[in-house]
Amino acid sequence: MLKPTLLASLVAVAVTGCAQFTPNYNADLIITNGEVLTINQTMQVIEDGVVVVKDDKIIAVGEADIAEQYRAPKTIDANDGIVMPGMINTHNHLPMIAFRGLGEEGIANRLFAYFFPLEGEKLSRELIYNATKLGTIDLAQSGVTTYVDMYYHMDEMAKATKEVGLRAVLGQTVIKFPVVDSKQPYGGIEYAESFIQQYKNDPLITPAYAPHAVYTVSKDKLQEINRLSKQHDVPVLIHVAEFPNEETRIKEAHSANSPVEYLAEIGALDERVVLAHGIHFSEKDIELVKAADAGVAYNPMANAKGATGMAPAWDMYRDDVRIGLGTDGPMSSNQVDLWRTLSYASTMQRLKHDDRTIMIPEQVIEMATIGGAKSLHMEDKIGSLEVGKQADIIIVETQSANMMPNYDPYATLVFQANPSNVDTTIVNGKVVMENRQMQTVTMEEIRPEIDAMEADISDFAKELAKKAIKSKSLMD
């Protein structure tokens, strides 16, 4: 038997030895063995790259050997996958996912004869929360780490978004008639004030005002929202030039030839504004948008599905306008992910200009990442993999048949990939999905609510469609 003093000495040596091997962590997460698309100013691609995260920030990006400088409790092997910034969906109405697939019977005036009546009958706080939960899971599974939204009860959307763990710019809708969260016209302004105060300094949620459009919000209210956005330093999200001749629907006297000219004329176009669609922009409109340093959300797939036209996105990109990609609501494109939108962004512009050399894959991915960040004036925080930026990162696997061969990662992403190829999604340094498994919430948690929601909506929606199909087109 060992003597007590000898035993104590051996224990002390063992403990000391263990202490020597206790990791001295200087990072929280290391991603290795990936083809890193930095989307920095030089569009640097690192063939065998490493990204290092501490807390919510990226602290190192480089070649494989930099991994030796860091120790972290978690390492993710990208397995030769593509490591890139999370994508940014710059325009959505996410809770409309509750109505996805409805109104597809060939209704000419879907917005006023179908969308608005359906929302008026079925929207509620509970539906908006549950639908947002479903939508943000869909976004996370498809590699979108930041989304921009215009809808109602934004506090419910913020709550669901944070539970899933995504980043969002959430605009409280302001419109001239009663809606689900306001019995009074323009009640969204007051609602927005409260929402902004609640979330102004949140790490994931950026609150915003969302006047619906120039033809559904008066001149005085647009000017009031502009003043308030300056006061609170928050974005303003608005639909502009989605339909032809929108300026003719503005009742106030004005000399503008377009909704963009109108916004500029009344002092409601500035760097806080993000213009959704811009399909019918003129050259002068583009000049005004650039001069105001405003952002644009280009929604090619939704615009094609709705037959509303092809935005001059290439002209805006070429002129260095702040432009990102969006899907529009899930009733407009039926998607919230950007994968099909990537190819639409390229091919629609090539058709418009009869030029197969424009909107190459590298430019499309740029638009889906740093372009979206720029449209929101958030390029100092998100949109690229650079030291000091928020750790919003995705890993896209390249082992599936549809991803092979992978000669050019940009072309692979734009023309081959789909949502199921997204393996890992990280937002603000937190792993939201890994190995295609959600880490924050699961579908099983919300499936009963989604099933009940569908059962409640189905019969009413079918009857509404029978009436709406007789309505005249908004574009006539």
LOKEMAR-476081 format. One line per field, with one value per residue (C-alpha): residue number from 1; residue in three letters; x negated, y, z negated. Coordinates in Angstrom, 1 decimal, m for minus. Layout:
doti NUM/...
bapa ALA/...
u X/...
v Y/...
w Z/...
END
This chain:
doti 1/2/3/4/5/6/7/8/9/10/11/12/13/14/15/16/17/18/19/20/21/22/23/24/25/26/27/28/29/30/31/32/33/34/35/36/37/38/39/40/41/42/43/44/45/46/47/48/49/50/51/52/53/54/55/56/57/58/59/60/61/62/63/64/65/66/67/68/69/70/71/72/73/74/75/76/77/78/79/80/81/82/83/84/85/86/87/88/89/90/91/92/93/94/95/96/97/98/99/100/101/102/103/104/105/106/107/108/109/110/111/112/113/114/115/116/117/118/119/120/121/122/123/124/125/126/127/128/129/130/131/132/133/134/135/136/137/138/139/140/141/142/143/144/145/146/147/148/149/150/151/152/153/154/155/156/157/158/159/160/161/162/163/164/165/166/167/168/169/170/171/172/173/174/175/176/177/178/179/180/181/182/183/184/185/186/187/188/189/190/191/192/193/194/195/196/197/198/199/200/201/202/203/204/205/206/207/208/209/210/211/212/213/214/215/216/217/218/219/220/221/222/223/224/225/226/227/228/229/230/231/232/233/234/235/236/237/238/239/240/241/242/243/244/245/246/247/248/249/250/251/252/253/254/255/256/257/258/259/260/261/262/263/264/265/266/267/268/269/270/271/272/273/274/275/276/277/278/279/280/281/282/283/284/285/286/287/288/289/290/291/292/293/294/295/296/297/298/299/300/301/302/303/304/305/306/307/308/309/310/311/312/313/314/315/316/317/318/319/320/321/322/323/324/325/326/327/328/329/330/331/332/333/334/335/336/337/338/339/340/341/342/343/344/345/346/347/348/349/350/351/352/353/354/355/356/357/358/359/360/361/362/363/364/365/366/367/368/369/370/371/372/373/374/375/376/377/378/379/380/381/382/383/384/385/386/387/388/389/390/391/392/393/394/395/396/397/398/399/400/401/402/403/404/405/406/407/408/409/410/411/412/413/414/415/416/417/418/419/420/421/422/423/424/425/426/427/428/429/430/431/432/433/434/435/436/437/438/439/440/441/442/443/444/445/446/447/448/449/450/451/452/453/454/455/456/457/458/459/460/461/462/463/464/465/466/467/468/469/470/471/472/473/474/475/476
bapa MET/LEU/LYS/PRO/THR/LEU/LEU/ALA/SER/LEU/VAL/ALA/VAL/ALA/VAL/THR/GLY/CYS/ALA/GLN/PHE/THR/PRO/ASN/TYR/ASN/ALA/ASP/LEU/ILE/ILE/THR/ASN/GLY/GLU/VAL/LEU/THR/ILE/ASN/GLN/THR/MET/GLN/VAL/ILE/GLU/ASP/GLY/VAL/VAL/VAL/VAL/LYS/ASP/ASP/LYS/ILE/ILE/ALA/VAL/GLY/GLU/ALA/ASP/ILE/ALA/GLU/GLN/TYR/ARG/ALA/PRO/LYS/THR/ILE/ASP/ALA/ASN/ASP/GLY/ILE/VAL/MET/PRO/GLY/MET/ILE/ASN/THR/HIS/ASN/HIS/LEU/PRO/MET/ILE/ALA/PHE/ARG/GLY/LEU/GLY/GLU/GLU/GLY/ILE/ALA/ASN/ARG/LEU/PHE/ALA/TYR/PHE/PHE/PRO/LEU/GLU/GLY/GLU/LYS/LEU/SER/ARG/GLU/LEU/ILE/TYR/ASN/ALA/THR/LYS/LEU/GLY/THR/ILE/ASP/LEU/ALA/GLN/SER/GLY/VAL/THR/THR/TYR/VAL/ASP/MET/TYR/TYR/HIS/MET/ASP/GLU/MET/ALA/LYS/ALA/THR/LYS/GLU/VAL/GLY/LEU/ARG/ALA/VAL/LEU/GLY/GLN/THR/VAL/ILE/LYS/PHE/PRO/VAL/VAL/ASP/SER/LYS/GLN/PRO/TYR/GLY/GLY/ILE/GLU/TYR/ALA/GLU/SER/PHE/ILE/GLN/GLN/TYR/LYS/ASN/ASP/PRO/LEU/ILE/THR/PRO/ALA/TYR/ALA/PRO/HIS/ALA/VAL/TYR/THR/VAL/SER/LYS/ASP/LYS/LEU/GLN/GLU/ILE/ASN/ARG/LEU/SER/LYS/GLN/HIS/ASP/VAL/PRO/VAL/LEU/ILE/HIS/VAL/ALA/GLU/PHE/PRO/ASN/GLU/GLU/THR/ARG/ILE/LYS/GLU/ALA/HIS/SER/ALA/ASN/SER/PRO/VAL/GLU/TYR/LEU/ALA/GLU/ILE/GLY/ALA/LEU/ASP/GLU/ARG/VAL/VAL/LEU/ALA/HIS/GLY/ILE/HIS/PHE/SER/GLU/LYS/ASP/ILE/GLU/LEU/VAL/LYS/ALA/ALA/ASP/ALA/GLY/VAL/ALA/TYR/ASN/PRO/MET/ALA/ASN/ALA/LYS/GLY/ALA/THR/GLY/MET/ALA/PRO/ALA/TRP/ASP/MET/TYR/ARG/ASP/ASP/VAL/ARG/ILE/GLY/LEU/GLY/THR/ASP/GLY/PRO/MET/SER/SER/ASN/GLN/VAL/ASP/LEU/TRP/ARG/THR/LEU/SER/TYR/ALA/SER/THR/MET/GLN/ARG/LEU/LYS/HIS/ASP/ASP/ARG/THR/ILE/MET/ILE/PRO/GLU/GLN/VAL/ILE/GLU/MET/ALA/THR/ILE/GLY/GLY/ALA/LYS/SER/LEU/HIS/MET/GLU/ASP/LYS/ILE/GLY/SER/LEU/GLU/VAL/GLY/LYS/GLN/ALA/ASP/ILE/ILE/ILE/VAL/GLU/THR/GLN/SER/ALA/ASN/MET/MET/PRO/ASN/TYR/ASP/PRO/TYR/ALA/THR/LEU/VAL/PHE/GLN/ALA/ASN/PRO/SER/ASN/VAL/ASP/THR/THR/ILE/VAL/ASN/GLY/LYS/VAL/VAL/MET/GLU/ASN/ARG/GLN/MET/GLN/THR/VAL/THR/MET/GLU/GLU/ILE/ARG/PRO/GLU/ILE/ASP/ALA/MET/GLU/ALA/ASP/ILE/SER/ASP/PHE/ALA/LYS/GLU/LEU/ALA/LYS/LYS/ALA/ILE/LYS/SER/LYS/SER/LEU/MET/ASP
u 0.0/m1.2/m2.0/0.5/m2.2/m3.3/0.3/0.9/m2.2/m1.0/2.4/0.9/m1.3/1.7/3.7/0.9/0.5/4.2/3.9/1.2/3.5/6.5/7.3/6.6/9.4/8.9/11.9/15.4/15.7/13.3/14.4/11.8/11.4/13.6/13.5/14.0/15.8/14.9/16.9/14.4/13.5/11.2/13.7/10.9/11.5/9.4/9.2/8.4/9.6/10.4/12.8/12.5/15.2/15.2/18.4/20.5/17.6/15.3/11.7/9.7/10.1/7.2/5.3/5.4/2.4/4.0/6.1/2.9/3.1/6.5/8.1/11.9/14.4/16.0/14.5/16.6/15.0/16.6/15.6/14.5/17.8/18.3/18.0/19.6/21.5/25.1/27.4/29.6/33.3/34.0/37.8/40.4/43.8/42.9/46.1/47.8/46.2/49.5/51.2/48.5/50.0/53.3/54.8/53.1/56.2/55.3/56.6/55.8/56.0/54.4/53.4/56.6/59.2/57.4/54.4/56.0/59.4/57.6/55.5/58.4/60.3/57.6/54.7/54.1/51.2/51.1/51.0/48.3/46.1/46.6/46.1/43.0/41.6/42.2/40.8/37.6/36.9/37.3/34.9/32.3/32.5/31.8/28.8/30.5/29.2/30.8/34.2/36.1/39.8/42.9/45.9/48.1/47.6/43.9/43.3/44.7/42.4/39.4/40.2/40.4/37.3/35.2/36.3/35.1/32.0/32.0/31.2/34.0/35.0/38.6/40.8/44.2/46.7/48.4/51.4/54.5/57.1/57.8/55.7/55.2/53.1/54.8/58.5/57.6/56.1/52.3/52.3/49.1/47.2/48.1/47.5/44.1/43.1/43.7/41.9/38.9/38.5/38.7/36.1/33.9/30.7/31.4/28.4/30.6/33.7/33.5/37.0/38.2/41.2/42.9/45.3/46.9/46.7/47.1/50.6/51.7/50.0/50.7/48.1/48.4/47.9/44.9/43.4/44.2/42.6/39.5/39.2/39.6/37.1/34.5/35.4/35.0/32.4/34.2/34.9/38.0/39.2/41.7/43.0/42.1/42.7/43.9/46.8/46.9/48.3/48.3/48.0/51.5/53.0/51.7/54.5/52.5/51.5/47.8/45.6/43.7/43.6/42.9/43.2/39.5/39.7/42.7/40.8/37.9/40.2/41.9/38.6/39.2/36.3/33.0/30.4/32.7/35.1/35.2/37.3/38.8/39.1/38.3/39.5/40.6/37.7/36.6/33.0/33.9/35.3/32.1/30.2/32.4/32.1/28.3/28.1/30.3/28.0/31.2/31.3/33.2/34.6/34.7/37.2/36.9/38.7/41.7/41.9/41.8/44.4/46.7/45.9/45.2/42.1/38.3/36.5/33.5/31.3/28.2/28.3/28.5/25.7/23.5/24.2/23.3/26.8/27.2/29.1/29.8/32.0/35.4/38.1/41.1/43.8/44.4/47.6/45.6/42.8/43.9/40.3/38.4/35.0/32.9/31.6/34.0/33.9/30.2/30.6/33.6/31.5/29.0/31.2/33.9/31.3/29.6/33.0/33.8/30.5/30.1/26.6/25.3/22.1/23.8/24.8/22.3/22.5/19.9/22.0/25.2/23.6/22.2/25.7/27.1/24.6/22.7/25.2/28.1/26.0/25.3/29.0/29.6/26.5/25.3/22.2/20.0/21.6/22.7/22.5/18.8/16.4/14.0/12.4/14.6/17.9/20.8/20.4/23.2/21.8/23.2/21.6/22.9/21.9/20.4/20.7/24.2/24.6/26.1/23.0/20.5/18.3/17.5/15.1/16.4/18.0/20.0/21.5/22.2/24.1/26.1/27.0/26.7/27.4/30.7/31.7/31.0/27.3/27.0/25.4/24.7/26.1/24.5/25.9/24.2/21.8/24.5/25.0/28.6/28.4/25.7/25.6/29.1/30.4/31.9/30.2/32.6/36.1/37.7/40.5/42.1/42.6/44.8/46.3/49.7/50.1/49.3/51.8/54.5/53.8/54.1/57.4/58.8/57.8/58.5/62.3/62.5/59.6/61.2/64.5/62.7/60.8/64.1/65.1/61.6/61.1/63.8/61.9/60.1/56.3/54.6/52.3/55.1
v 0.0/3.5/5.8/8.8/11.3/9.4/9.0/12.7/13.5/11.3/12.8/16.3/15.3/13.9/17.0/19.2/17.1/17.4/21.2/21.3/19.8/21.9/23.7/27.5/28.5/31.7/31.1/29.6/28.0/27.0/26.0/24.1/22.3/24.5/26.5/30.0/32.6/35.7/38.2/40.9/43.8/41.6/38.6/36.5/32.7/30.5/27.0/25.3/27.9/28.4/30.8/31.4/32.8/34.2/35.3/36.8/38.0/36.6/36.9/35.2/34.1/32.5/29.5/26.1/26.8/29.6/27.0/26.1/29.5/28.9/26.5/26.3/24.0/23.3/22.6/22.1/20.2/21.7/18.5/20.4/22.3/25.9/28.3/31.7/34.5/33.8/35.0/38.1/38.0/41.8/41.6/39.3/39.0/35.9/35.1/34.8/31.3/30.4/31.0/29.6/27.8/29.6/31.8/30.0/29.7/32.5/35.4/38.7/41.1/38.9/41.8/43.6/40.9/37.9/38.8/41.6/39.9/36.7/38.5/40.5/37.3/35.0/37.0/37.0/37.3/33.6/32.9/35.5/34.0/30.4/31.2/33.2/30.2/28.0/30.6/31.2/27.5/27.4/30.3/28.8/25.5/27.3/29.4/32.8/34.3/37.8/38.6/41.9/41.9/44.1/42.9/43.2/42.4/42.7/42.0/38.5/38.1/39.3/36.8/33.9/35.0/35.2/31.8/30.3/32.5/34.5/38.1/40.3/43.8/44.0/46.8/47.5/48.0/51.4/51.6/53.7/51.2/49.1/45.9/43.1/45.1/48.4/49.2/52.7/53.8/54.4/52.8/51.1/54.3/54.1/50.4/50.9/53.5/50.9/48.1/50.4/51.2/47.5/46.3/49.3/47.8/44.1/42.1/40.3/42.5/45.8/47.5/49.6/51.5/49.9/52.3/49.9/52.0/55.5/54.7/53.3/55.9/59.6/62.3/63.6/60.1/59.4/62.6/61.9/58.4/60.0/62.4/59.6/57.4/60.2/60.7/57.0/56.2/53.2/52.0/52.6/49.8/50.5/48.9/51.2/50.8/47.3/48.0/50.3/53.9/53.9/57.7/57.9/56.4/59.1/61.4/64.3/67.0/66.5/67.1/63.7/61.3/58.3/57.1/57.6/61.2/61.6/60.3/62.6/65.6/65.2/64.6/61.0/59.4/59.1/56.7/54.9/53.9/50.4/50.2/46.8/45.8/48.9/47.0/50.2/52.4/54.9/56.1/59.2/57.0/55.1/58.4/59.6/56.4/56.5/60.2/59.5/56.5/54.4/50.6/48.4/44.8/43.0/40.1/38.5/35.2/36.8/39.4/36.7/34.7/37.7/38.9/42.4/42.9/42.7/45.3/47.1/45.3/45.1/48.8/49.4/46.9/48.5/52.0/50.9/51.3/49.5/46.4/43.1/40.0/39.2/36.6/38.8/37.0/33.3/33.9/35.8/33.4/30.5/30.5/32.2/30.8/32.5/29.5/29.6/33.4/33.3/31.8/34.0/37.1/36.1/34.7/37.3/40.1/38.3/38.0/41.6/42.8/40.0/39.5/36.2/37.8/39.9/39.0/36.3/33.9/35.8/39.0/37.2/35.8/39.2/40.6/37.9/38.6/41.9/43.5/42.8/44.2/47.4/47.8/47.9/50.0/47.1/46.2/47.1/44.2/41.5/40.2/39.0/36.9/39.4/40.0/42.1/41.2/39.4/35.6/34.9/31.9/29.0/25.8/24.4/20.8/19.7/15.9/15.5/14.5/17.9/19.7/17.7/18.7/21.9/23.7/27.2/27.6/30.6/28.8/25.7/27.9/29.9/27.2/23.8/24.2/24.0/24.4/20.8/21.4/23.8/21.8/24.3/27.8/30.0/33.4/35.8/33.1/30.6/27.3/27.4/24.3/21.6/18.5/19.6/19.3/22.4/23.1/25.8/24.6/21.6/21.2/18.7/21.5/23.6/20.9/20.7/24.5/24.5/21.6/23.5/26.7/24.9/23.3/26.6/28.5/26.0/26.2/30.0/30.4/28.2/30.2/33.5/32.4/31.8/35.5/36.9/35.3/37.6/40.8/43.0/43.1/45.8/46.4/47.1
w 0.0/0.9/m2.0/m2.3/m1.6/1.6/2.7/2.2/4.2/7.1/7.1/7.1/10.1/11.9/11.3/12.4/15.5/16.3/15.8/18.4/21.0/20.2/23.5/23.4/25.7/27.7/30.0/29.9/33.3/36.1/39.6/41.5/44.9/46.9/50.1/48.6/50.6/48.6/50.8/49.7/52.0/54.1/54.1/52.6/52.8/50.4/51.8/48.4/46.0/42.4/40.6/36.9/34.7/31.2/29.5/32.4/34.6/37.2/35.8/38.5/42.2/44.1/45.3/43.5/41.4/39.4/37.6/35.7/34.0/32.4/30.0/29.7/28.0/31.4/34.8/37.9/40.9/44.0/45.9/49.1/49.0/49.9/46.9/47.6/46.0/45.1/47.9/47.4/48.5/49.0/49.4/47.9/46.3/44.3/42.5/45.9/45.8/44.1/47.5/49.8/52.8/52.6/55.3/58.2/60.3/62.6/60.6/62.4/59.4/56.7/54.5/53.9/54.8/53.0/50.8/48.8/48.2/47.2/44.8/43.5/42.6/41.4/39.9/36.2/33.7/33.3/37.1/37.6/34.9/36.1/39.7/39.0/37.0/40.1/42.4/40.4/40.2/44.0/44.3/42.0/43.8/47.1/45.9/45.5/42.3/42.7/44.1/44.6/44.0/44.3/42.4/39.2/35.5/35.9/32.3/32.9/35.9/33.9/31.1/33.5/35.5/32.3/31.2/34.4/34.3/37.5/38.2/39.5/40.5/39.6/41.0/39.4/42.2/42.5/44.8/45.3/44.3/41.2/40.8/38.4/35.9/36.2/36.5/37.6/40.9/40.5/37.1/38.0/37.3/33.6/33.5/35.1/32.4/29.7/31.7/32.4/28.7/27.8/30.3/31.1/29.7/30.3/31.6/34.2/34.9/36.7/36.4/39.3/40.8/43.8/45.6/48.1/51.3/52.6/53.7/50.3/48.0/48.2/48.8/45.3/43.8/46.0/44.9/41.2/41.5/43.1/40.1/37.6/39.4/39.0/35.4/34.6/37.2/38.6/42.1/44.2/46.4/49.3/52.5/55.5/59.2/58.9/61.2/64.2/63.9/60.1/60.2/61.7/58.6/56.3/55.6/54.3/56.8/57.9/60.9/60.7/63.6/61.4/57.8/57.3/58.5/56.2/53.2/54.0/54.6/51.2/49.3/48.6/50.5/48.6/47.4/44.9/47.7/49.2/52.4/53.2/56.8/58.9/62.0/63.9/63.0/65.7/66.1/64.2/61.4/61.1/61.0/58.2/56.2/56.5/55.5/52.4/51.6/51.1/51.4/53.9/53.5/56.8/56.9/60.3/59.6/58.0/60.8/63.4/61.7/61.4/64.9/63.6/65.6/65.5/63.3/64.8/62.2/64.5/65.1/61.3/60.5/63.2/61.9/58.3/56.9/53.6/54.8/53.2/54.0/52.6/53.0/52.2/50.1/50.2/52.2/54.9/55.5/53.2/52.0/49.1/50.0/52.7/54.6/57.6/57.4/58.0/61.5/62.3/61.3/64.0/66.8/66.7/67.1/70.0/71.7/71.0/72.5/75.1/73.7/72.2/70.9/68.1/64.6/64.3/61.3/59.2/59.6/58.6/55.4/54.7/55.0/52.7/49.9/49.7/52.2/49.8/46.9/48.9/49.7/46.0/45.2/43.1/45.1/42.1/40.2/42.5/46.1/46.3/44.3/43.0/39.6/37.3/39.0/37.5/37.8/40.2/42.2/44.2/45.4/48.7/49.2/52.6/52.3/53.7/57.4/58.3/57.0/59.1/60.7/58.9/61.3/60.4/57.0/58.1/61.1/58.9/56.4/59.0/61.5/59.6/55.9/54.1/50.4/49.5/50.2/47.3/44.5/41.8/40.9/38.4/37.3/34.9/34.0/33.0/34.9/36.0/38.2/38.5/40.7/41.9/38.3/36.7/33.4/32.0/32.8/34.7/37.1/34.7/32.2/34.5/36.8/34.9/35.1/38.9/39.5/37.6/39.5/42.9/41.9/40.8/44.0/46.7/47.2/47.0/49.4/52.0/51.9/52.0/55.2/57.0/56.4/57.0/60.3/61.8/60.7/63.2/63.3/61.3/64.2/66.8
END
